[in-house]
Amino acid sequence: MLAVITALSWAVAMPVQANPEMAESISPYLRLHVDDPVKWRAWDPALLEKAREEQRPLLISSGYYSCYYCHVMQEESFQDEGIAERLNEHFIPVKVDREVNGALDTYLLEFQRATAGATGWPLNVVVTPEGYALTGVVYAPRDQFAEFLDGIADRLEADYDRLLDLARRGSDELSEQLRKGEEPMSDSRAARLPQVLWNAMEREADDLQGGFGSSTKFPHSPWLRAMLEAEQAGKAPNWVPEFLEITLDEMGGSGLRDVLGGGFFRYSESPDWDEPHFEVMLEDQAQLAWLYLKAGTHFDRDDWIDIGLENLDFVKRDMALREDDLGEQADVGPDGFRGFAASLSAIDEQGREGGAYLWPEEDLDAALADHENPELVRAYFGMEGASVFDLGYLPRGGDSITQLAERFELDEEVVQEQVDRGREALIQAREERGLPRDEKVLTGAHGLLLSALALAADHDERFEEAGEAVRSWLLEVAESPDELPTLMGLPSEDAGEATLNDYAYVAQGLRDWDSTRDSGDRDNAIALLETAWERFRDDDGFRSEPEPPLPGMISQRFHPAVHRPSPTTLILRMTEEWLEESETLKTAFEEYDLRPGRGVEGQPKHHARLILWFEDRD
C-alpha cells in the first residue's frame, strides 16, 4: 500500500505500560518507546485541539527504527526520568515515524534547516497549539536536551502569547520564502540552469574519492542518476564519466557497501566511505541497484552489473518478510511472501551499532573454522591488520582474485571457489546473529524496487519471479487509485493515505516493468497519474499529502530530490510521455506552469533531473 500509517488509535496510559498505544502501533519505531516514562502520543491532528485546551505546545519527535542516533537519544533522554518529567509537564510529547508521516517530517525538516542551518534525525520540534513550529533540535546529549527543554519552558511561562506570535510570524516568513522560490525566472535566466547545475556539481564533486562533499558522504542516488542520464544522452560535461566511475568504484568497494551480503548502508561519516552508519534502507537499495545496473551497461562494466544484481539478491535474502513476521495482520503473497522490510536497523539485539555486521577475531575464527584457507578469505574481504571499528572488522573490498591466486599460489578458479565457500560460511554465521528489521512494507519503496527489478530481470531471469511478486502487490493497490495507502499488506484503515511520493514511485515502477516486460500495466500507471493530479494539485502546485497536517505546509510546483526521487519531476515526465493517451493528463499538463522558479536555481542539485528535462524539452 502506498501510504504510511497516519492516524493510530491510542488509549489512556495504564500501569502495566507507560505508553500502551505505542505497543499497538504498526511502526517498530513507535513500539521501541512503549516503556519510556515520557507519555508519548502517536501523531493525530486532533492533538492540536488538545494543545489549545491545555495551553501546552507539542514536542514532536520524529525518527525511524534503523536510525542509530534515534536509539541513542531514547536511551540517554527519553528513558530518563528527569527528561520525562520536563516533557510530560510542559509539553504534549508526540512520537512520529518519519516513514509513516512523511509529509509532516519533511515540513519539520525544512523548518529546522531554515532556522538552524542543518537538520537530521532524531528531530525534535516544538509546535504551538495553532500548529506553528517554534524551535527545534536534532540529536543532543541528555544534559544539552534538558537545557533546551528548560529554556523553552521558561520562555513559554514568561511570555506565552509573544512566543506563539513569534512562531506564527516565523511560519509566515518561511512560507513566503518558499513562495518566492516559486516565482518564475526570466527565459534567459532559465536557459542558464544547466550550466548552473553542472557548476554546482563540479564544485562539490570529490574527484579523488567520489561523491559530493568532503566530510559525511551520502550516495545521493537521484543526483548520480541525473548525471548518468545526461552522459547517456551525450549532454554531460567531459569530467562526468570519470567522476561517475570513481564514485561507483569507491562506493562499491568501500565500507559503504556490505560486500559480504551485497547491500548498501545509508551513509558514511568519513569521506573515503569507510565509516558507515549501519542502517540499511530499502529505498536506497532500489535506487543504487538501478544505478549500478544502468551504469554497468552504459560503461560496459560487468563488475558494476554484478554489484547491482548482488544488491537485489541481498534484498531478496535479508529484507524479504514472511508470513510469521507480522502474524495475521498482513495479507500474504505466494509461499508466504509479504513484501520487503522498510529497513534494517543500525543497532543489533544487544544495542551495539554495527554489531550484526562487524567481526571480532573470535567470531571470525569460529565462522571460518572449517574452511581450508581462512587467511585467503580474510584477505579477499579486507579483514587483515588493524580494524577501524572497536567491535571488529567490517568486510570490504580486499585483494582481487588474481592477486590472491599469485599470493597463495593457486589457480584463479580454486581461489574463486574458496572465496565463495568462505562467503557462505560468513553469511550463515551472520544470519544466526539476526538482522533487526523494520517490518513496515512501504508502497512507494516497492515502486522504486520494481524499477530496479525490471532492469535486473533483463540480466538474469531469476529476478523475474521477485518482480512479478512486487508487481502483483502493487497492482492490487493500483486497482483502486483513489484509495491508495502508504503501507502494503495491511487493512486500508491501518495503512493510511498515500502521499504524492507513493503515487509517483508506484506509477514509475509499473511503467518501467511494462516497458521491459510488455506486461500491460500502462493503464494502471496512467490511472495513478490522473489521480495524483486530481488529489494533490492546487493553484500553487502539488501538495505532499491530500490534507496538510499543519498550517504553513504550502504546495510546490517542483519538489526537490535529495535522497529519493522528486515526485513532481517523475509525474511531469511520465505525464508528457502519455499526453496522447489521456485527456485528463493532457489538460492538466497544458495548464501547469512549467517555468522554473528561483528555488530551482538556488538548489540546482536538488532539481537535477528537472533541469535536464527542461533542457531536453527546449
N, C-alpha and C positions, 0 to 999 in steps of 0.2 A: 504494500500500500504506500501511496506516495507521501503521506504526511507523517509527521512525528506526532506523538501523543500531545494533545492540547490539555483540555480540562480533565482532571482526575478527581474522583470522589475522595473526600477527606473527612476525618472524624475528630472528635474531641480527644485530647491526649488521655491515655489510660495508664494506670500504674504499671502494667506489665511492660509497656514500651513507651518511650518518650514521644515517639512520632509514629503511631500506628499507620497513618496514611502513607508514610514512606514505604512501609512493608508491603503495601498493596500495589505499589507502583510497578508499571512495566519496565521502568528505567532502572537498570542496575546502579546507576549513579545516585539516584534518589534513595534506593534501598540501602546504600552504604551508610546513610545518615539516620537510620531508624533509631539508633540508640544514642544519638547526640543529645546532650542536655539542652541544646538550642531547640526551641519549639518551632520547627520548620513547618511551613505550609507549601504545598505544591502550587505553582502559578495558576491563578484564576483571576480574570479581570474583575470579578466581584470583590476581590481583596481591596481594591481602591475604595469601594464604598465603606468597607470595614475600617480602613485607614482614616477616612474622613470622620466617621463616627467617633473614633478613639483619638483623633488628632495625633496620630503617630505615623511617621513615614515608613515605607517599606525598605528593607535592606534585601535587595535581590542579588543572590549569589549564584552565578552561572558557571558551570564547568561540564566535565564529561568523564566517563568511567575510566578511560585509559590514560588520563592526564596525570602525570607524576606529581606535579605541584598541587593538584586538587587533593590528592591523598595526603600530602604533607600538611596542607593547611587544615584539613579535617583533624589530623592527629594533634597538631600544635594548638589550634584555635577552637575549632567547632566542638571538640570534645573537652575543652577546658571550662570549668565551672564559672570562672570569672568572666570569660568572654560570653558564655551563655547568659549569665545574669545581665550583662550590658545589653545584649541583643534582645532578650525577652522583655526587658523593662522599657526600653526606649524605642524599639522598632517592631515591625511585623516582619519576622525573618521569612524569606521566600527562597526556596531552593529550586533551581532551574537546570534541567538537562539541555545543553545548547543544541543538541540534535533533535530534541523534542519541540522546543520553542525557538526555532532558528531565526525567525524574523525579529523576535524580541531580543535575542542575544546579539544579533547583528547591529541593531539600533544602539544597544548599550555599548557595544564595542566602538561604534562610531563616536558616541558621546565621549568615551574615555580617551580615544585617540585625539579628538579635537581639543579636549580640556587639559590632558596630561602629556600629550605628545607620543604616547606609546600605550599599548594595551596587550591583553592576553588573558589566560585563564590560570587559576580561578579568578573570575571578575566579580567584584562586589560593589554594587552601585546603590546609593541612597536615592530613593524615588519618593517624591512628595505625594500626599493623598490625591492631588489633582493629576498625578501621572507624569510629572516632570522630573527628569534626572537632575539631582543636585550636585553630587560629587561621588567619586569612586576611587577604588584602589584594587590593584591586582594582588598577586600573592604578597603577603607581608608576614614576617615572623610574629609570634604571639604578642610581644610587648608593643611592637610597632602598630599592629592592628588594634590593640587596646587603646593606644593613644589616638588613633584615627576615630574610633567609636566615641571615646570620651570627648574629643574635640567637637564632633558633630552634635552630640547630646547636649553639651554645654551651650553651644550656639543656638540650638533649637529652643532650649529653655529660656535663653536670654532674649531672643529676637525671632520668634517663630514666624510671624507674618512676613517679616522682611526676608527671611530665607526662602519662604515659599514664593515671594515675588521675584527674588533673585533667580530661582530655578525656572520660573515661568519665562522670565526675560532671556535667560540663557538658552532655553529651548527655542524661543523665537529667533534668537540670533543664529543658532545652528541651522534651523530650518531655512532662514534667509540665506545663509551661506551656501546651503545645498541648492537652493533655488537659483542663486546667482551662477552656480556652476552649470546649471541647465540652460542659461542664456546662450542662444546660438552665436557662433563666431561668424565673422565675415567669410565669404567664399575663399578669398585669397589666403586668409589665415588657416582655414580648414585644410586647404591644399598642402600646407606645410606639415601637417600632422605626421605623415610617415617619417619625415626627416627628424621631427621632434622625438618620435618613438625610438628610432634607431640610435639617435644621440644619447637618449636616456639609458637605453640598454647597454650601449658600449661603455658608457661612463661607469656603470655599476658592475659590469661583467668582470669576473675574475678569470683572466686568460691563462692563469697558471694551474688553478685547481678546479675551475669550472664553477658554475652557479653565479649567483648575484650577491654582492656584498663581501665584506672582509672579516666577519665575525660569525654569528649564528647563521647557519645555512639551511634554507628550505628548498625543496626541488622547484617550487613554483611551476608546476606542470603546465598551467594554461599559457604562461609566457614562452616556455620551451616549445609548446605545440605551435604557437603563432610563428615562432622563428622557423621551425621545421617546415610549416606550410608555405611560408614565404620563400624558403630555399627551394622547395619542390617546384614552386611557380616561377623560379628564376628572378625573384624580386628582392632577394635579401642582399645586403652588403657583402663584400668579399671576405670579411672577417667571421661571418656567421658559421660557415661549415666547420672551421677549425674549432670554434668555441663550442658548438654542439658536440663534436667528437670528444673534446676534452671533458666536457660536463658529463656526458653519458658514460664515458670510460671511468671517470673518477667516482661517480655515484655508484656504478655497478660493481666496482672492486673495493670499495671502502667500507667503513663501519656503518654507513647509512643503510647498506643492504645486508639483510640477513642471508649471507652467502651460503649458509648451511641449509636453511629452509626455503629460501627463494623470495621472501617478501622484502618490503622496504619499510624502515622506520620513518617517523614523520619528519624529523629534522635533526640537525647536528649542532651541538654547542660550539664546535670548532670549525674553522674554515676549510680544513682538509677532509671534512665529512666523517672523521673517525671517532667522534664522541657523541653518538646519538642519544637522544631521549627515546625510550624504547616503546612508545605507543605505536601501534600499527592500525591504520585506518583503512577501511575497505575502499573509500573513495580515492585514496592515494594509490592503492594497488591497481585499481581500474585505469586511472589516468596514466600511470607510469608504464603499465603493461602495454597500453595502446601506443605510447610514445616510443618505447623500445622496438616494438614490432614494426611500426611505420618507419622509424629511422633506420632500422636494420635493413629493410627492403630498399629504401632510397639510397643508402650509402653502401649497399652490398656487404653488410656486416652480419654474418651468420651468428657470431657470438652475441650480438645485441638481440637478435631474434630469439636465441636460446634463453637469454635473461627474461624477455617478455613472456615466453612460454613457461619458464620455471616459476615466474611470479604468479601466474594463473594456476599452476599446479599447487603452489603454496596456498592460494585462496581455497582451492577445492579440498585440500587435505586438512588445513588447520583452521579455516574460518567457516566451513560448512556446518550448519546446525541440523540436528536430527530430531526425531520425534520426542526423545526423552529430555531434550534441553529445556523446554518450556512447558512440559506436561501437556495438558489438554487445551490450553488457551489459544493454540495456533492451528490453522489449517496446515495439513501436511501433504507434501507432494509425493511423487513416486518413490518407493523404497524408503519412506520416512524422511526424505529431504524436505526442509522447510526454509530454504534460503541461506544467506551468509550473514555472519555476525557483523555488526557495525564496526567493531574494533577489537583489538587485543590489548589488554592493559599493560602499561609500563611496569606495574608492580606485581610481583609474584605472590603466591599464597602466604608467604612469610613476611610480606611487606617490604621486600627488597627491590629497589629499582634495577631492572635488567636481570633479575635472578633467574628467570626462565631461559635466558639466552647466554649467560656468561658461564665459563667453565673453570672452576678451581682445579688445581692439579689432581687432587684425589678423584674428582668426578671424571676428569678426562682419562686418567689411568684406568678407572673401572669400566668406562664405556668402551675402551679400545683393548681391554684385557685379552680378548680372544682374537684380535687382529694380528696377522703375521708381521705387519710392519707399521706399528703405531707412529713412529717418527716420520714416516713418509706422509701419513695423513695429517699430522700436526703441521708439517712444512707446507702442505697444499693449502691448508686453511689459516696459515699465518699465525699459528699458536706456538711460537717459539720465542725464547728470550724473555724480556720483561713485559708484563702486562700493563696496559693503560688503566685498567679498572681494578679496584680493590677486590672485587668478588672473583676475578679470574679473567681468562682470555675471552675475547669476542672473536669468533671466526670471521675471517675476512680474506680477501684475495692474497695468497702467498705465492709460492713457486709454481710455475706452469708445469704442465705435463712433460714438456720437453726438458725443462730444467731438472725436474725430478728424475727423469729417465737417465740423464747424464750423472746426476749426483748419486743415485743409488745403483747405477749400472744395471738397469733393467730396460726391457723393451717398453715402448710407449703404451702398447696395448695392455701389458701387465700392470703398468702404473695406473692406467685408467681403471682397470678392474679393481685394484686395491683401493683407489680413491673412492670408487662407488660403494665398495663394501664398508669402508670407513664412514662414509656419509650416512649409510643406512643404519650403522650402529649408533652413531651420534644422534640421529633423528629419533631412533627408538628410545634411547635414554632420555632425550629431552621430552618426548611425549609422556613419559612416566612422571615428569615434574608437573605437567599440566600447564596450559596457557590460559590464564583467566580471560574470559570473553564477555563482551557486552552483547547480549543476545538480541538486542533490538534489530529488526530487519528493515532497513531504511529503503524505501521505494526508490528515491532519487539515485542513491548509490548503486542500486541494481540496474537502473537505466544506464549509468556510466559503465558498469561492468559488462552489460550486454554489448556495448560498442566495442569493448576490448575483445570479448569472446568472438565477435563477428570476424575480427582480423585473425585471431588465433586459429579459428576453425579452417581458415584458408591454408594455414601452415601444417596443421595436424588435426586429423578428423576426431581425435579423442575429445576435443573441446566442443564438438557438435552437440553432444548429449547435455553438457552443462549449459550451453547456450539455449538449447530448446527448453530446458527446465526453467531458466530465468525468464525466457520469453513467455512461456505459458503462464507464469505467475503474473507478469506484467500485463498480459492480455486480459486476465481476469479483472484487473484493476481498470484497464483502459476501456473495458466494455461499457462502463458507466462513468464517462469522464467528468460528469457533474458531481460525482461523489468520491473523488479520489482521496485516499488517505495518505499520510506520511509513512506509516508503518505497514509493511506487508504481513500477511499471515495472521492477522488479528481481526476480531469483530470490528466493524466500522465504528461503533460507539467508543471503542478503546483507542482506535488508531488516529483519530483526529483528522483535520482537514489538510489537504495537500498544500504545499507552498508553491510559489512560482518556480523555484528550482526543481521541484519534483516533476511538474508538468514538462519543463524543458528537457530534463535529463531522460525521462522515460520516452518522450517523443523522439529524441535523438537516438536512443538505443534501439527502438523499433525501426526507425528509419535505416540505421546502419545495418541491422540484421537483415532487413528486407533488401537492401542494396547488394548484399553479398550472397544471400541465400534465396532471393526471389520468393519470400515467404508469404507475400500478400498482406503485409501489415501496414501498408501505406495509409489505408483509410483510417485505421486506428490512430496513427500518428497525426494525421490531419485533424481528426476529431479532437484530440488533445490540444492541438494548437488553437483550434477555433474556441474551445472552452477557455483556454488561457487568456486569449484576447478579451473574451466577454467577462470573465470573472475578475481579472486583475488590472485591467486597463482603466484609467480615468483620464481626465483632461490634462494631468501633469505627466503621465507616463504609466509605468507599471508599479503596482504595489507588490510587496513581497508576500503578503497574506491577504486573503479576501477582506478581512476586517482588522486593521492595525490595532494591536493591543494597547498602545499608548499614544497620546497626542504628540504631535511633532514628527511622527514617522511618515514623512512625505513620500510620494511616488517619485520615481526616477525614470527618465527616458532610456538611460543606458546604465545598467548595473555593472559594477566593477567585477573583475576576475582576479583573485589573488592566489588562493589555494585550490579553487574549484572554478569551473567554467561560469561565465556570465550568462544567466538565463535569458536576458533580453537579447544578447548577441546571437545565441542559438535560435531563439524564436524568430528573430528578424531574418536570419539567413535561411532557415527552413521555410518560413512563410514566403519569401521571394522565390524559392525553388518551386513552390507548389501554387503559385498565383493562379494558374490556369485550371487548377483542379478544385478550387473552392472560391465561390463568390464571396463568402464571408471573409476569408483571408485576403482576397484581393482588395476588397473595400477597406478593410482595416489597415492594410499596408499603405494604400494610397493616401489615407487620411493622416497617417502618422508623420510627425515632424522628425525627419532624419538628419536635420542639421546638427552637427556635433556642438556640444557646449564647452564652456571653459573648463568644466570639471574633467572632461576627456583630455584636454591639453595639459591640465595641471597634474594628472596622474596617467601618463600615456601607457606605461607598462600594464596598468590595471585594465586598460581597454585595447590591448594589443590586437586581438583578433578583430575587434570592431573597426579599428583604424585601417587595418589591412583590407577588410571587407569594403570599407568606403573607397579605398584606392582601387580595388578591383572594379567597383561599380563605375568609377569615373573612366 
